[in-house]
Amino acid sequence: MEQDKKDYCVYILSCFDDSLYTGITCHLDRRLSDPKAGRGSQWTRKRRPVELVFSLGDLGYHSAWEVERYIKTLTRTRKEALIARDPKMLSLIERRVQQILPR
């Protein structure tokens, strides 16, 4: 099944208005080019240009979806720590992924 493949990634975009957009995709290059071409989510189309500031790949669909959901609950300060690759934040994300993986 397509969703079980480990080719999904979670990403964070920094938008022109200084907002952060979190999403998942299995085609990161295309997802990054969509806002430039006026496609993609309504959020990023209205806040161009966007810049990729964080990505975490090699996830299955369910894991990527859960990590995206978790990142969306973080405060901006914690998201910025994740973007800066703070070891504590990366550890939290890693533990989250481990909790999701089938045993």
N, C-alpha and C positions, 0 to 999 in steps of 0.2 A: 504494500500500500504506500502511496506517495508520501503521506504524512508521517510514516515511520522512519523515513530516511533521515540521516543525520546531516542534512545540508541546509538547515535553517539557521538563521542568526537573529539575534536581538541587537538593535542599534539605537543610538541616540543621535538626533540631529540638533544642532544649534541653529536657530532661525534668526533672521534679520532683526526681529523685534526683541531678541535676547531670550526668547522662550526656548524650551527644550521639548523636543518631540521624540517619544519612544515608540518603537514598532518592531515587528518581526517580518522577515522575508526570506525567501529562498533564492532571490535574485538581487543581491545588494547593489550591484552596478546599475541595474535597471531602476531600482528603487531610488537611487541617488540622482539619476538623470531625469526622472519623472517631473519633479518640481521645476527643473530648468526649462522643460518643454511645456509647462503649464498643465501637466497631468499629475496624478497621484492624489494624495488626500487633500481635502479642502483646506485643512490646517496649514500644510506646508505650501500649497499653491499661493496662499495669501501672504505668506511670510518669507518670500524669496529674497535673497539667495539663502540656501541652507548649507550647512557644513557638517560632515560626519565627524563626531567627536568621540564616539565609543562604539565598539561592536564586539560581540561575543558569538563565535560561530561553532560549527560542528555540533549542533543540537538537533534533536528530533523535534517535530512540530509541537508536541505536548509540552516538552521541556521549555522550548522557546516561548510558548504562550504563557506558561507559568512564570518564567523569569520576567517577561515583559510586564505581566500583571503586578509582580512584586516591585519592580523598578518604579512603576507608576504610583505606588504607595509611598515612595521615599520623598522626603523633603528635598527642596532644591539644594540645600547644603550637602546632603548625603549623595545626591545625584552628581554634584560637582566633585565630591570625593571619589566617586566611582569613575568619573571621566578622567580624573587625575591618576587613576589606577592605585588608589590608596589600598595598601595590603589588607586592612580590616574590611573594607567594602568588598574587595575581590573575594575574600574569604567568606563573607556572608552570601554572596552570589553563588560561590562554589558549593557551600552547604545547601543552599536552596536547590541547586541542580541535583545534588546527591539525594536529597529527600524525595525528589520527583521520580528519579530513575527507578525502573522496575527492579525488584530484588530477585 
